[in-house]
Amino acid sequence: MINEMNDTKFEFTNKLNVEDYLRLREEVGWKSIAPEQAQAGLDNSYAVIAAMLDDEAVGFVRLLWDGGYVAYLAEVMVTEKCRHNGLASQMVGRLVEKLRSEKKEGWQIKIHLMANLGRESFYEPFGFKSRPNEHDGAAMDMWL
């Protein structure tokens, strides 16, 4: 599927090879992980969307879902040269809509995410709420 944004043509695909995935992680400054771990993460994701520009991966989002009521927006990555043109918003929107379209009648699904510091407002138009708030505590994580 091709999409034009600001005269830039992105092609979207639901797969990404591990080499491109690891390169994107490095480009956005994320922790390095082993290729086998990266491949397992890609293989076990509920849904992924990669944005390609001239056969180069320039954006990626990944969603985990247990098939019940808990989903996790695990990653949103866009290379520096393709930021600030709506690409990340479009990819996140596509994943949210995919999950919404597959949700059974009467079901509720809570999508969790951990935004990078200062990027919380990016997710608000999709309906995400910052934490802590009046109902929920701060999100927590740890690396093993």
C-alpha positions in Angstrom: 0.0 0.0 0.0 1.4 3.4 -1.0 0.6 6.6 0.8 1.8 10.1 0.0 2.6 12.6 2.7 4.2 15.9 2.0 5.2 14.7 -1.5 6.9 11.7 0.1 5.7 8.2 -1.0 5.8 5.6 1.8 4.9 2.0 1.2 3.5 0.1 4.2 4.1 -3.5 4.9 3.2 -5.9 7.7 6.7 -7.4 8.0 10.2 -6.2 8.6 13.5 -8.2 8.5 15.6 -8.4 11.6 18.5 -6.4 10.1 16.3 -3.4 9.3 14.6 -3.7 12.7 18.0 -3.6 14.5 19.2 -0.7 12.3 16.0 1.3 13.2 16.6 0.6 16.9 20.1 1.9 16.6 19.1 5.0 14.6 16.6 6.0 17.2 19.1 5.5 20.0 17.5 2.4 21.7 19.3 -0.3 23.6 21.0 -2.9 21.4 19.5 -6.4 21.6 20.6 -9.8 20.2 19.3 -10.6 16.7 17.6 -13.8 18.0 15.7 -11.8 20.5 14.7 -9.3 17.9 13.5 -12.0 15.5 11.5 -13.6 18.3 9.9 -10.3 19.1 8.9 -9.7 15.5 7.6 -13.3 15.1 5.5 -13.1 18.2 3.9 -9.7 17.7 0.2 -9.4 17.1 0.7 -6.8 14.4 3.6 -4.8 12.9 3.7 -2.0 10.3 6.8 -0.9 8.6 7.1 2.2 6.5 9.4 1.9 3.5 10.8 4.7 1.4 12.7 3.7 -1.7 13.1 0.2 -0.4 14.5 1.4 2.9 12.7 0.9 6.3 12.1 4.4 7.7 9.4 3.7 10.3 8.1 0.8 12.4 5.3 0.2 14.9 4.6 -3.0 16.8 1.6 -4.2 18.8 1.4 -7.1 21.3 -2.1 -8.5 22.2 -3.0 -11.5 24.4 -6.2 -12.1 22.4 -8.3 -11.0 25.4 -8.3 -7.6 27.0 -4.7 -6.5 27.2 -2.7 -5.1 24.4 0.6 -3.2 24.4 1.9 -0.7 21.9 5.5 -1.8 22.1 7.4 0.4 19.7 7.1 3.4 17.5 10.2 4.3 15.6 10.8 6.8 12.7 14.1 7.7 11.3 15.3 11.3 11.7 14.8 12.2 8.1 11.2 11.1 8.1 10.0 12.6 11.4 7.4 15.4 11.8 5.4 14.6 8.8 2.6 12.4 10.3 4.2 9.1 9.5 4.2 7.9 13.1 0.6 9.0 13.6 -0.5 7.2 10.5 1.2 3.9 11.6 -0.1 4.1 15.1 -3.6 4.9 13.8 -3.5 1.9 11.5 -2.6 -0.5 14.4 -5.3 0.9 16.7 -7.8 0.5 13.9 -6.7 -3.0 13.2 -7.3 -4.0 16.8 -10.6 -2.1 16.9 -11.8 -3.9 13.8 -11.0 -7.3 15.3 -12.5 -6.7 18.7 -15.6 -8.8 19.3 -18.9 -7.1 20.1 -19.2 -6.3 23.8 -15.4 -6.6 24.4 -13.2 -4.0 25.9 -9.4 -3.9 25.2 -7.0 -1.8 27.1 -3.9 -0.7 25.1 -0.9 0.1 27.3 2.2 1.9 26.2 5.3 3.6 27.7 5.9 6.9 25.9 9.4 8.3 25.8 9.8 11.3 28.1 8.3 14.4 26.5 6.4 12.4 23.8 3.3 11.7 25.9 1.2 14.3 24.0 1.8 12.5 20.7 -0.5 9.7 21.9 -3.3 11.8 23.3 -5.2 12.3 20.0 -5.6 8.5 19.8 -7.3 8.5 23.3 -4.3 7.5 25.5 -4.2 9.1 28.9 -1.0 10.1 30.7 -0.1 8.4 34.0 -0.1 8.9 36.8 -3.6 10.3 36.9 -6.6 10.2 39.2 -7.2 6.5 38.5 -3.8 5.0 37.6 -0.4 5.0 39.0 2.9 5.6 37.2 4.0 3.0 34.7 7.0 0.9 35.7 9.5 -1.3 33.9 12.8 -3.1 34.4 15.5 -4.6 32.2 16.9 -8.1 33.1 
